[in-house]
Amino acid sequence: MGATVQANGTNFALFSSHADKVELCLFDENGGETRLPLPARSGHIWHGFAEGVGAGQHYGYRVYGTGHAASGLFFNPQKLLLDPYAKAVAGTAHYRNEAELAWFRYDDMRDNAAAAPKSVVTVEGGFDWQGDVRPNVPWAKTVIYEAHVKGLTKLVPGLPDAGTYAALADKQVIGRLKDLGVTAVELLPVHLHLDEYHLQKRGLVNYWGYNTYSHFAVEPRYAANPQDAANELRRAVKALHAAGIEVILDVVYNHTAEQDLETGLMLCQRGIDNPAWYWMSCNGYCNWTGCGNTLQVSQTHVTRWVMDSLRYWVEEFHIDGFRFDLGAVLGREPDFHTCGRFFQAVAQDPLLAGCKLIAEPWDIGGEGYRLGQFPYPFAEWNDRFRDDMRAFWVHESGNLGAFAERLAGSSDIFRHSGKRPSAGVNFITAHDGFTLRDLLSYNHKHNEANGEGNRDGHSHNLSWNHGVEGETLQAQVIEARTYAAKALLASLLLANGTPMLLGGDEFGNSQRGNNNGYCQDNETTWLDWVGHDEDLQRYVQSLLALRREIGLLGKDAWWDTERVRWLVSDGREMNSRDWENRETKSLQVLIDNKWLLAVNAKRSPQTYVLPQGEWVCRLAPAQARTDHAKCTVPNMGIWIFSQIGEAL
């Protein structure tokens, strides 16, 4: 599929089950156009060989057919269309007002070739991967760091090409990640994307990038040299691999940038074969993504397209894994099926067998929440961990049972079908929502800069400002927020399962209360490496070092009563009444009789009678009064002890 360069020309292939004719349009450097009808059709694939055409050629398609709006067919050969398999694109679609948007409307009868982006013929395989070794970090030892290519590096002091793939490959940046103790970076989308109409009208951009319009092409905005964006990304992957760090890409196969019919575009799939690509209803598109359209991944050719795209990123960029945005769409037929076509294709693919696959296990369609229902080998974002831990620490819920269930790996959700704890990707915060610092500094979202009247973003954040909305110099408030931050971080990084840390949370990064920074390509979302909290960063480093020491956390095994005991503060085994008591808000977790977590969810001191043995405090959010038998902690947090022999 797509454009395949051969010795004396290029073969072009395009799927369309409803087209009557397909023209390949070749453009010269002056914008001159040559139209060549694709002469052959095999099944629903139109194809033809163009002699003398090679790498660098700009091209597009004009697709002819009988348009029946009631059937969702919108053929319009006046609109130049991108190749869904294009590996590079020249130009972009500008639609900052209604007049510009009209050029890309499906019902506009003017030729838009001059304004439309063009696909570019490319040749792969020329990059020097010599010496590259994939880290292949076991799931049990994986620690994920979610970050944006630009936001991660833009404000690093003295960094050449800050905010680019080149900066991601810099030794200083990689050294920070390595010293922290993470094993994988999960990058927000690096596929070519568009800024939505409502953003372009307001002079804003889609900073996060979840509006893909070319699923094989690298986004050039993040490149120091946009003409070399693909190789720049490859060099970054190679450099991260050399440090033992895997690269996971956040990918969007649930919708495309063509959006809805009201303000949407005719760029690619809509004009090629609209009902064969998108889920349709009698009222138009099934908008299970909130983005105007939903890809019909269960269709054979769409499944193939997604699989080809995934394999391309693995083969050509040595990507180690993927996180699937709104992943429930992948299993819709149209109801969600654990054994759906796409999941079967993934399960039998030998190239993807070694990749880490992570689903965001929901969409916004009916019955779209599917946590725990994705098949092996998928792991899943565990929002139950997020909410239960926030409730326990931030709102002092006192729900010891929920805390213990999440700390132990969420067996109530994932312990079935042979799954292991790593199937749950635990997180407290992610790109979508408050940062950790803001979670503890704001009662309400402050998204006014997004231009949507503060209506966008989540309103149910389980946050608390500790008495002052936003930043403050009050020492008591700062101290309380620090205790809560360390408690949440310890719960995340010492829990069974796969931890995911939002980039910047380790040093207290803030977005000043904006919990939906998708359109803020500025210092709101760029990580502040100058004003960072060094004490908090050292604490996170120490937590991850202890995670590597605690043997059970590296086993990817479900906890049982032989290895893990749950104790009340006075040292006895917890009983049903203790679990139901919402007032105590404290417990002890004894792991392998070698490690002890003293958990205090109150904002007041708590005394613990330690289990038999000689214990030493290995990590604490603040100093505690300790002897060999008792420990009194001053405030909220998790105090971590080991037997004397384990400290050596």
Buried (B, 14 or more C-beta within 10 A) or exposed (E): BBBBBEEEBBBBBBBBBBBEBBBBBBBEEEEEBEEBEBEEBEEBBBBBBBEEBBBEBBBBBBBBBEBEEEEBBBBBBBBBBBBBBBBBBEEBBBBBEEEBBEBBBBEBEEBBBEBBBBBBBBEEEEBEBEEBEBBEBEBBBBBBBBBBBBBBBBBBEEBEBBBBBBBBBBEBBBEBBBEBBBBBBBBBBBBBBBBBBEBBBBEBBBBBBBBBBBBBBBBBBBBBEEEBBBBBBBBBBBBBBBEBBBBBBBBBBBBBBBBBBEBBBBBBBBBBBBBBBBBBEEEBBBBBBEBBBBBBBBBEBBBEBBBBBBBBBBEBBBBBBBBBBBBBBBBBBBEBBEEBBBBEBBBEBEEBEEBBBBBBBBBBBEEBBBBBBBBBBBBBBBBBBBBBBBBBBBEBBBBBBBBBBBBBBBBEBBBEEEBBBBBBBBBBBBBBBBBBBBBBBBBEBBBEBBBBEBEBBEEEBBBBBBEBEEBBEEEEBBEBBBBBBBBBBBBBBBBBBBBBBBBBBBBBBBBBBBBBBBBBBBEBBBBBBEEBBEEBBEBBBBBBEBBEBBEBBEBBBBBEEEBBBBBBBEBEEBEEEBBEBEEBBBBBBBBBEBBBBBBBBBEEEBBBBBBEBEBBBBBBBBEBEBEEEBBBBBBBBBBBBBBEEBEE
